[in-house]
């Protein structure tokens, strides 16, 4: 860490991505190319649709924690460090964005000094230069407790003066200095090897105080986001910022209906060598009928899907028809889909029940319900091997079964040891084993696989009541600790950036637990004092296993030692799978995108895990709707 000018690069994960892409033929340049030969030309509108945005904080960058939102921010916001918004290893490499160069870092790793590029201006209605104080204000919002910065744990206790407990966003942070409009200095409490990855998260992108100060509740700023990047919300130029009362939601965004982005007239392409910005506009329509989305793509009314998975008959067409194959794109999502089990709710406060649930699950049946291996590989542990630099692969499987269909005998042997199996016949028969609410999403693949999960659990006496909800509602339900949801099958987790810490901390470290906007769904490591603060009972006679100390040990290993760092996190994954079992991981995901014939260049954004809005090109004659 003694270099004065540290040039950031990925080593372990980038190499792993390259090897995996070479091995399976997906995820690299091959799958980010549509097969169309037309040279990209500027113009047209990228027309997309989604069944539900699924936003967990109303699209407010301070708290929004969904990959769909993060992908859109790539077209709107510029953080100090950023990404190239392309597929594979290059898409995980950090590059300066708002910053003119990588920072100057002190020899003790505690001070980071950034210089901002000149000539970067806010979109209308601000029309002024972006300054270091705008970046500082973004951090002040992260530090404000009522704004519920859902991944504020990456900064609290790291940047001096940040603890996430400020009452308002006008509270300055002692560890952030802005000596002039082009300079910002971060002073850290401790060396943090992955700090530059954290500084590339959308929540850290500049936010203008004169607008955002009017929004003091979590999520409210989402309909007023001012752009510092190439695209802005349509109608932003009409926003009256003369007073807080005068402001009305920008017309181009309604989370229940649509999002329309148009070019930011103040954006200077000369300041940005990472985004191509081919299209003149981007439209995202909310269409709850997933079949309709893919029919419209085939009819030429839409150019691309985003996150919804194609119905099986449509997928089969694209897999078997040579004319359609070039328009199916399968990329590594760096993501695990899983069932989460809550330590604070019986019967999942019993380790034997958690182990039995892992033994019984028919993962092959779930994968088949999803549509087969096109959608991913069966997960045998929590963190995808690609995120661990292949230090822990699919050969590590502590709960193996023939054909991955579950082992009923092993599951019942484990259940017999549980206090909830009163007659020791391998079946959970206490009253706590019945009528368990299980949130799920209300879209295909989730509804299709629900029966497999329900029937698997029933074999060991766990009787669940599925509740199929829109994605955003399902997440909000399990993110609210007081709801005490026992088990859920709606969540998935993808890396926040190219490091396994983005799994181990937000998902399983007790310091990430908070009453709302919580991402540690199993409440892993929760203490009795925390339970009291959350207003829920702590399980009797149980000490919930903690990996906090293990996380701290891994964080002491610098990111320029990827083998050692990845092995450390792989050991955490093993510990969880064998002694804590927060999840039943069932799928390491590939993200499927279908495009229409109007797409002349397809690109996948490895950072967000979805299509790359700033690198795709179309040849349609569409115009942005007024």
TIVEX-821519 format. One line per 3 residues: their letters; for each residue x, y, z of C-alpha. Coordinates in Angstrom, 1 decimal. Example, Ala and Ser with C-alpha at 12.3 -4.5 7.8 and 13.67 -1.06 7.14 Angstrom:
as = 12.3 -4.5 7.8; 13.7 -1.1 7.1
END
This chain:
xxx = 0.0 0.0 0.0; 3.0 2.3 0.0; 2.6 3.4 -3.7
xxx = 1.8 7.1 -4.0; -0.3 6.6 -7.1; -2.0 3.2 -6.9
xxx = -3.2 1.8 -10.2; -6.0 -0.6 -9.5; -6.5 -3.8 -11.3
xxx = -8.2 -7.2 -10.7; -5.9 -10.2 -10.5; -7.6 -13.2 -8.9
xxx = -11.2 -12.7 -10.0; -10.4 -11.5 -13.4; -8.2 -14.5 -14.1
xxx = -11.0 -16.8 -12.8; -13.6 -15.1 -15.0; -11.3 -15.6 -18.0
xxx = -10.8 -19.3 -17.2; -14.5 -19.9 -16.7; -15.4 -18.0 -19.9
xxx = -12.9 -20.1 -21.8; -14.2 -23.3 -20.3; -17.9 -22.9 -20.8
xxx = -17.9 -20.7 -23.9; -20.1 -18.0 -22.2; -19.7 -14.7 -20.5
xxx = -16.9 -13.3 -22.5; -16.8 -11.5 -25.8; -18.7 -14.3 -27.4
xxx = -21.8 -13.8 -25.4; -21.6 -10.0 -25.4; -21.8 -10.0 -29.1
xxx = -25.2 -10.3 -30.7; -24.0 -11.9 -33.9; -25.2 -9.0 -35.9
xxx = -22.7 -7.5 -38.3; -24.0 -3.9 -38.7; -21.5 -1.4 -37.3
xxx = -22.8 0.4 -34.3; -24.2 3.8 -35.2; -25.7 6.4 -32.9
xxx = -29.4 7.0 -32.7; -32.6 5.3 -31.9; -34.1 4.4 -28.6
xxx = -33.2 1.3 -26.5; -36.7 0.0 -25.7; -36.9 -2.4 -22.8
xxx = -39.5 -3.7 -20.3; -39.5 -5.3 -16.9; -42.2 -7.0 -14.9
xxx = -41.3 -5.0 -11.7; -38.4 -2.7 -11.1; -38.1 -4.3 -7.6
xxx = -36.6 -1.2 -6.2; -36.0 -1.4 -2.4; -35.4 2.3 -1.8
xxx = -37.5 4.0 -4.5; -34.5 4.5 -6.8; -32.8 6.9 -4.4
xxx = -29.0 6.3 -5.0; -28.3 6.6 -1.2; -30.2 3.5 -0.3
xxx = -31.1 1.6 -3.5; -29.6 -1.9 -3.4; -30.8 -3.7 -6.4
xxx = -28.8 -4.8 -9.4; -31.5 -3.4 -11.8; -31.1 0.0 -10.2
xxx = -27.4 -0.1 -10.2; -27.4 -0.9 -13.9; -29.5 2.1 -14.7
xxx = -27.3 4.3 -12.5; -24.4 3.4 -14.8; -26.1 5.6 -17.5
xxx = -27.0 8.4 -15.1; -24.3 8.8 -12.4; -20.6 9.2 -12.3
xxx = -18.6 8.2 -9.2; -15.0 8.9 -8.5; -14.0 5.4 -9.7
xxx = -16.2 3.4 -12.0; -16.3 0.5 -14.5; -16.2 0.0 -18.3
xxx = -19.8 -1.4 -18.4; -18.7 -4.4 -20.4; -18.8 -8.2 -20.0
xxx = -16.2 -10.5 -18.4; -13.0 -9.6 -16.7; -12.7 -6.1 -18.2
xxx = -16.1 -5.3 -16.8; -14.8 -5.9 -13.3; -11.8 -3.6 -13.6
xxx = -11.8 -0.2 -11.9; -11.2 2.9 -13.9; -11.3 6.6 -13.0
xxx = -14.6 8.1 -13.9; -15.4 11.4 -12.1; -11.7 11.4 -10.9
xxx = -9.0 12.5 -13.3; -6.8 9.6 -12.2; -6.5 6.9 -9.5
xxx = -6.0 8.6 -6.1; -2.9 9.4 -4.3; -2.7 7.0 -1.3
xxx = -0.6 7.6 1.8; 2.0 5.0 2.7; -0.1 3.9 5.7
xxx = -3.2 3.4 3.6; -5.2 5.9 5.6; -5.5 8.9 3.3
xxx = -6.9 8.9 -0.3; -6.7 12.1 -2.3; -8.7 12.4 -5.5
xxx = -8.7 15.2 -8.1; -11.9 15.7 -10.1; -12.0 16.0 -13.9
xxx = -12.8 19.5 -15.1; -15.8 20.3 -17.3; -18.2 17.8 -15.8
xxx = -21.6 19.5 -15.3; -24.9 18.6 -13.8; -27.8 18.0 -16.1
xxx = -30.6 20.5 -16.2; -32.1 22.1 -14.3; -28.8 22.7 -12.3
xxx = -26.4 23.3 -15.2; -23.5 23.9 -12.9; -20.2 22.2 -12.4
xxx = -20.0 19.0 -10.3; -17.7 19.7 -7.3; -16.0 17.8 -4.6
xxx = -18.6 19.1 -2.2; -21.3 17.2 -4.1; -19.4 14.0 -3.5
xxx = -19.0 14.9 0.1; -22.8 15.5 0.3; -23.4 12.0 -1.1
xxx = -21.4 10.6 1.9; -23.3 12.8 4.3; -26.5 11.2 3.0
xxx = -25.1 7.7 3.5; -24.2 8.7 7.0; -27.8 9.9 7.8
xxx = -29.8 7.3 9.7; -33.3 8.3 8.5; -32.2 7.9 4.8
xxx = -31.5 4.1 5.4; -28.3 3.7 3.3; -28.7 0.0 2.7
xxx = -25.0 -0.6 2.1; -23.8 2.1 4.4; -21.8 -0.6 6.3
xxx = -19.1 -0.3 3.6; -18.3 3.2 4.9; -19.4 3.3 8.5
xxx = -16.4 2.6 10.7; -14.1 3.0 7.7; -14.2 6.7 6.9
xxx = -13.4 8.8 9.9; -16.6 10.3 11.4; -19.0 7.9 9.7
xxx = -21.2 5.7 11.8; -24.5 5.9 10.0; -26.2 7.7 12.9
xxx = -26.4 11.3 11.8; -29.8 12.8 12.2; -29.6 14.9 9.0
xxx = -27.6 15.1 5.8; -26.2 18.6 6.6; -23.9 17.0 9.2
xxx = -20.4 17.2 8.0; -18.1 14.2 8.2; -14.8 14.8 10.0
xxx = -12.9 12.4 7.8; -13.8 14.0 4.5; -12.0 17.2 3.3
xxx = -12.8 19.4 0.3; -10.0 21.9 0.2; -11.2 23.1 -3.2
xxx = -13.9 22.3 -5.7; -11.6 19.8 -7.6; -10.2 17.9 -4.6
xxx = -11.6 15.5 -2.1; -9.7 13.7 0.6; -10.8 10.7 2.6
xxx = -9.2 9.9 5.9; -9.8 6.3 7.1; -10.0 4.8 10.5
xxx = -8.2 1.7 9.3; -6.5 0.5 6.1; -9.2 -1.0 3.9
xxx = -7.8 -2.9 0.9; -10.9 -2.7 -1.2; -11.8 0.9 -0.5
xxx = -11.5 1.9 -4.2; -14.2 -0.7 -5.0; -16.4 0.9 -2.3
xxx = -15.8 4.4 -3.8; -17.2 3.1 -7.1; -20.6 2.2 -5.7
xxx = -23.6 4.4 -6.9; -24.4 5.7 -3.5; -21.0 7.6 -3.5
xxx = -21.8 9.4 -6.8; -22.2 13.2 -6.3; -25.6 14.4 -5.2
xxx = -26.6 18.1 -5.4; -27.5 19.4 -2.0; -29.8 22.2 -3.3
xxx = -32.2 19.4 -4.6; -31.6 16.5 -2.3; -31.9 18.5 0.9
xxx = -35.6 18.6 0.3; -35.9 14.8 0.7; -35.4 13.6 4.2
xxx = -37.1 10.3 4.1; -35.7 7.1 2.7; -36.4 6.7 -1.0
xxx = -38.0 10.1 -1.6; -35.2 11.5 -3.7; -35.7 8.7 -6.3
xxx = -38.1 10.6 -8.4; -35.9 13.7 -8.4; -32.5 12.2 -9.2
xxx = -30.3 14.7 -11.1; -27.8 13.3 -13.5; -24.1 13.7 -13.7
xxx = -23.8 11.1 -16.5; -24.7 10.8 -20.2; -28.5 10.3 -19.7
xxx = -31.0 12.0 -17.5; -34.7 11.4 -16.6; -36.9 12.9 -19.2
xxx = -38.5 16.0 -17.9; -35.7 16.9 -15.5; -35.2 20.1 -17.3
xxx = -38.7 21.1 -16.3; -38.1 20.6 -12.6; -38.6 23.8 -10.6
xxx = -35.9 23.9 -8.0; -36.6 27.4 -6.7; -37.9 25.9 -3.5
xxx = -38.6 22.5 -2.0; -42.4 23.2 -2.2; -42.1 24.0 -5.9
xxx = -40.6 20.6 -6.8; -42.9 18.0 -8.4; -41.8 14.5 -9.4
xxx = -39.9 14.4 -12.7; -42.3 13.2 -15.3; -40.1 10.6 -16.9
xxx = -40.1 8.2 -13.9; -42.9 6.4 -12.1; -41.7 3.1 -10.5
xxx = -45.1 1.5 -11.1; -45.2 2.4 -14.8; -42.0 3.4 -16.6
xxx = -38.6 5.1 -16.8; -37.5 7.2 -19.7; -34.0 8.5 -20.1
xxx = -32.8 11.1 -22.6; -29.4 12.6 -23.4; -28.0 15.0 -20.8
xxx = -27.2 18.1 -22.9; -24.5 19.1 -20.5; -22.6 15.8 -20.7
xxx = -19.2 16.0 -22.4; -18.1 12.8 -24.1; -14.5 14.0 -24.0
xxx = -14.5 13.5 -20.2; -15.5 9.9 -20.5; -13.7 7.1 -22.2
xxx = -15.7 4.2 -20.7; -19.2 4.8 -22.1; -20.1 4.8 -25.8
xxx = -23.7 6.2 -25.4; -24.9 5.1 -28.8; -28.7 5.5 -28.3
xxx = -30.6 8.8 -28.0; -32.9 7.5 -25.3; -33.7 4.6 -23.1
xxx = -37.2 3.5 -22.2; -38.1 0.9 -19.5; -41.8 0.0 -19.3
xxx = -43.3 -1.9 -16.4; -45.2 -4.9 -17.9; -46.4 -7.4 -15.3
xxx = -47.1 -9.9 -18.1; -43.8 -11.6 -18.7; -45.1 -13.5 -21.8
xxx = -46.0 -10.2 -23.3; -42.5 -8.8 -22.8; -41.0 -11.5 -24.9
xxx = -43.8 -11.4 -27.5; -43.0 -7.7 -28.0; -39.3 -8.4 -28.4
xxx = -40.1 -11.0 -31.1; -42.5 -8.6 -32.8; -39.9 -5.8 -32.9
xxx = -41.8 -3.5 -30.4; -39.0 -3.9 -27.8; -35.3 -4.3 -28.3
xxx = -34.3 -6.2 -25.2; -35.3 -7.9 -22.0; -33.6 -6.8 -18.7
xxx = -34.0 -9.2 -15.8; -37.0 -11.3 -16.5; -36.4 -14.8 -17.6
xxx = -38.0 -16.0 -20.9; -40.9 -18.5 -20.7; -39.8 -22.0 -21.4
xxx = -41.4 -22.2 -24.9; -39.7 -19.0 -25.9; -36.4 -20.1 -24.5
xxx = -36.6 -23.3 -26.4; -37.1 -21.4 -29.7; -34.0 -19.4 -29.1
xxx = -32.0 -22.5 -28.1; -33.0 -24.6 -31.1; -33.6 -22.1 -34.0
xxx = -30.3 -21.2 -35.6; -31.7 -17.9 -36.8; -32.6 -16.9 -33.2
xxx = -29.6 -18.3 -31.3; -27.5 -15.1 -31.9; -30.1 -13.1 -30.0
xxx = -29.9 -15.2 -26.8; -27.2 -14.0 -24.4; -26.1 -16.0 -21.4
xxx = -23.6 -14.3 -19.0; -22.3 -15.1 -15.6; -24.3 -13.2 -13.1
xxx = -21.8 -13.6 -10.2; -24.9 -14.4 -8.2; -26.4 -17.1 -6.0
xxx = -30.1 -17.9 -5.7; -31.1 -19.4 -2.4; -33.6 -20.1 0.4
xxx = -32.9 -18.0 3.5; -33.7 -19.3 7.0; -34.2 -17.0 9.9
xxx = -32.3 -17.9 13.1; -34.8 -15.9 15.2; -37.9 -17.9 14.1
xxx = -38.6 -21.5 15.1; -37.9 -24.2 13.8; -34.9 -22.6 12.1
xxx = -33.3 -21.7 15.4; -32.3 -25.3 15.5; -29.1 -26.2 13.6
xxx = -30.3 -29.7 12.9; -33.4 -28.3 11.1; -31.2 -26.1 9.0
xxx = -29.0 -29.1 8.1; -32.0 -31.2 7.3; -33.3 -28.5 5.0
xxx = -30.1 -28.5 3.1; -30.0 -32.3 2.8; -33.6 -32.6 1.6
xxx = -33.7 -29.9 -1.1; -34.2 -31.1 -4.7; -31.9 -28.7 -6.4
xxx = -32.0 -30.5 -9.7; -35.8 -30.2 -9.6; -35.5 -26.4 -9.0
xxx = -33.0 -26.1 -11.9; -35.3 -28.0 -14.2; -38.2 -25.8 -13.2
xxx = -36.1 -22.7 -14.1; -35.4 -24.1 -17.5; -32.2 -26.1 -17.1
xxx = -28.5 -25.4 -17.3; -28.9 -22.3 -19.6; -29.9 -20.5 -16.4
xxx = -26.9 -21.6 -14.3; -25.3 -24.4 -12.4; -26.4 -26.1 -9.2
xxx = -24.9 -24.3 -6.2; -23.2 -26.6 -3.7; -22.1 -23.7 -1.4
xxx = -23.0 -20.1 -0.8; -20.4 -18.0 -2.8; -20.0 -18.6 -6.5
xxx = -16.6 -20.1 -7.3; -15.9 -17.3 -9.7; -16.2 -14.7 -6.9
xxx = -13.8 -16.8 -4.8; -11.2 -17.0 -7.5; -12.0 -20.7 -7.9
xxx = -10.6 -21.4 -4.4; -13.8 -23.3 -3.6; -15.5 -25.1 -6.5
xxx = -18.5 -27.3 -7.1; -16.4 -30.3 -5.9; -17.0 -29.0 -2.4
xxx = -20.5 -30.2 -1.6; -21.2 -30.9 2.1; -24.8 -32.1 1.4
xxx = -24.4 -34.3 -1.7; -27.2 -36.4 -3.1; -27.8 -38.6 -6.1
xxx = -28.5 -36.4 -9.1; -28.8 -33.4 -6.7; -32.4 -34.4 -6.0
xxx = -31.9 -34.4 -2.2; -31.2 -37.2 0.3; -34.3 -37.9 2.3
xxx = -32.6 -40.5 4.5; -29.8 -38.1 5.5; -32.3 -35.3 6.0
xxx = -34.4 -37.4 8.4; -31.4 -38.6 10.3; -30.5 -35.0 10.9
xxx = -34.1 -34.0 11.8; -34.2 -36.8 14.4; -31.7 -34.8 16.4
xxx = -33.9 -31.7 16.5; -36.1 -30.7 19.4; -38.9 -30.1 16.9
xxx = -39.1 -33.8 16.0; -40.9 -35.0 19.2; -41.1 -38.7 18.3
xxx = -37.7 -38.9 16.6; -39.0 -40.3 13.3; -37.2 -37.8 11.1
xxx = -40.2 -35.6 10.6; -40.6 -32.1 12.1; -43.9 -32.5 14.0
xxx = -44.0 -29.7 16.6; -46.5 -26.9 16.1; -43.6 -24.6 15.1
xxx = -43.1 -26.7 11.9; -46.5 -25.8 10.3; -48.1 -22.7 8.7
xxx = -44.7 -21.1 8.0; -45.1 -18.0 5.7; -42.6 -18.2 2.8
xxx = -42.4 -15.1 0.6; -41.7 -15.8 -3.1; -41.8 -13.8 -6.3
xxx = -44.8 -13.8 -8.5; -43.0 -14.3 -11.8; -42.1 -17.4 -13.8
xxx = -39.2 -19.6 -12.6; -40.0 -18.6 -9.1; -43.6 -19.7 -9.3
xxx = -42.6 -22.7 -11.4; -40.0 -23.9 -8.9; -42.2 -23.2 -5.8
xxx = -43.8 -26.6 -5.9; -40.4 -28.3 -5.8; -39.4 -26.4 -2.7
xxx = -42.8 -27.0 -0.9; -42.7 -30.7 -1.6; -39.1 -31.1 -0.6
xxx = -39.7 -29.4 2.8; -42.9 -31.4 3.3; -40.9 -34.6 3.3
xxx = -39.3 -33.6 6.6; -42.5 -32.1 8.0; -41.9 -28.4 7.3
xxx = -45.1 -27.1 6.0; -44.9 -23.7 4.4; -47.5 -21.2 3.1
xxx = -46.1 -19.5 0.0; -46.9 -15.8 -0.5; -46.3 -14.8 -4.1
xxx = -45.4 -11.1 -4.2; -44.0 -8.5 -6.7; -40.2 -8.5 -6.3
xxx = -40.0 -5.2 -4.5; -42.7 -6.2 -2.0; -41.1 -9.6 -1.4
xxx = -37.7 -7.9 -0.6; -39.3 -5.3 1.6; -41.1 -8.0 3.5
xxx = -37.9 -10.0 4.4; -35.8 -6.8 4.9; -38.0 -5.7 7.8
xxx = -36.7 -7.6 10.8; -39.8 -7.2 12.9; -41.8 -9.2 10.3
xxx = -39.9 -12.3 11.6; -40.2 -14.2 8.3; -39.1 -17.8 9.0
xxx = -38.0 -18.8 5.4; -38.1 -17.2 2.0; -37.3 -18.2 -1.5
xxx = -37.4 -14.9 -3.3; -33.9 -13.6 -2.7; -30.7 -13.9 -4.7
xxx = -27.4 -12.2 -4.0; -24.8 -11.0 -6.4; -21.5 -9.3 -5.7
xxx = -21.5 -5.6 -5.1; -18.0 -5.5 -6.5; -15.4 -8.0 -7.5
xxx = -14.6 -9.3 -4.0; -16.1 -12.0 -1.8; -16.4 -9.5 1.1
xxx = -19.5 -8.2 -0.7; -21.1 -11.6 0.2; -19.7 -12.2 3.6
xxx = -20.3 -8.8 5.2; -23.8 -7.7 4.0; -25.3 -11.2 4.1
xxx = -23.8 -12.8 7.3; -21.9 -10.3 9.4; -23.9 -9.2 12.5
xxx = -22.7 -5.6 12.0; -24.8 -5.4 8.9; -28.1 -6.1 10.7
xxx = -30.5 -3.2 10.9; -34.3 -2.9 11.6; -35.3 -2.0 8.0
xxx = -33.5 -2.3 4.7; -31.7 -5.3 6.3; -29.7 -7.6 4.0
xxx = -28.6 -10.1 6.6; -31.9 -12.0 6.2; -30.9 -15.0 8.4
xxx = -29.7 -12.6 11.2; -26.5 -14.5 11.2; -24.4 -13.6 14.3
xxx = -27.1 -11.6 16.0; -26.6 -11.1 19.7; -29.3 -10.8 22.4
xxx = -28.6 -7.1 22.7; -29.2 -6.7 18.9; -32.4 -8.7 19.1
xxx = -33.6 -6.4 21.9; -32.8 -3.3 19.7; -34.7 -4.9 16.8
xxx = -37.7 -5.5 19.0; -37.7 -9.3 18.5; -37.1 -12.2 20.9
xxx = -33.7 -14.0 20.9; -34.0 -17.8 20.4; -33.8 -19.6 23.8
xxx = -30.9 -21.9 24.5; -29.1 -20.9 21.3; -26.0 -18.9 20.4
xxx = -26.3 -17.8 16.8; -22.9 -18.6 15.2; -20.9 -15.5 14.2
xxx = -18.3 -15.0 11.4; -17.5 -11.4 12.3; -14.0 -12.1 13.5
xxx = -13.3 -14.2 10.4; -14.4 -11.3 8.2; -12.1 -9.0 10.0
xxx = -9.2 -11.4 9.5; -9.9 -11.6 5.7; -10.1 -7.8 5.5
xxx = -6.6 -7.5 6.8; -5.4 -9.2 3.6; -4.8 -6.6 0.9
xxx = -6.6 -7.0 -2.4; -3.2 -7.2 -4.2; -2.9 -10.7 -2.5
xxx = -5.9 -12.3 -4.2; -4.9 -16.0 -3.6; -4.6 -15.5 0.1
xxx = -7.7 -13.2 0.3; -9.9 -15.6 -1.7; -8.8 -18.6 0.3
xxx = -9.7 -16.7 3.5; -13.2 -16.1 2.2; -13.5 -19.7 0.9
xxx = -12.8 -20.8 4.5; -15.7 -18.6 5.7; -18.0 -20.2 3.2
xxx = -17.0 -23.7 4.4; -17.6 -22.6 8.0; -21.0 -21.3 7.2
xxx = -22.0 -24.4 5.3; -20.9 -26.8 8.0; -21.7 -24.9 11.3
xxx = -24.3 -22.2 10.6; -26.2 -22.8 7.3; -27.8 -19.4 6.8
xxx = -29.1 -20.5 3.4; -30.0 -23.4 1.1; -28.0 -22.3 -1.9
xxx = -29.5 -23.9 -5.1; -28.3 -22.0 -8.2; -25.2 -20.1 -9.3
xxx = -26.9 -17.9 -11.9; -26.4 -17.0 -15.4; -28.3 -14.0 -16.6
xxx = -30.3 -14.5 -19.8; -31.0 -11.6 -22.1; -33.0 -11.8 -25.3
xxx = -32.6 -9.1 -27.9; -34.5 -8.2 -31.1; -33.2 -7.9 -34.6
xxx = -33.0 -4.1 -34.1; -30.0 -4.5 -31.7; -26.8 -3.9 -33.7
xxx = -24.6 -4.2 -30.7; -25.3 -6.1 -27.5; -23.2 -5.7 -24.4
xxx = -23.4 -7.0 -20.8; -22.4 -5.0 -17.8; -20.5 -7.3 -15.5
xxx = -20.7 -4.8 -12.7; -24.5 -4.7 -12.5; -25.1 -8.2 -13.9
xxx = -27.5 -7.0 -16.6; -27.5 -5.3 -20.0; -25.2 -2.4 -20.5
xxx = -27.3 0.7 -21.3; -24.3 2.8 -22.4; -22.7 0.3 -24.7
xxx = -25.7 -1.1 -26.7; -26.7 0.1 -30.1; -29.9 -0.1 -32.1
xxx = -31.1 0.7 -35.6; -34.7 1.3 -34.9; -36.3 4.6 -35.9
xxx = -38.0 5.0 -32.5; -38.1 8.4 -30.8; -38.4 9.1 -27.1
xx = -42.1 9.4 -26.3; -43.2 12.8 -25.1
END
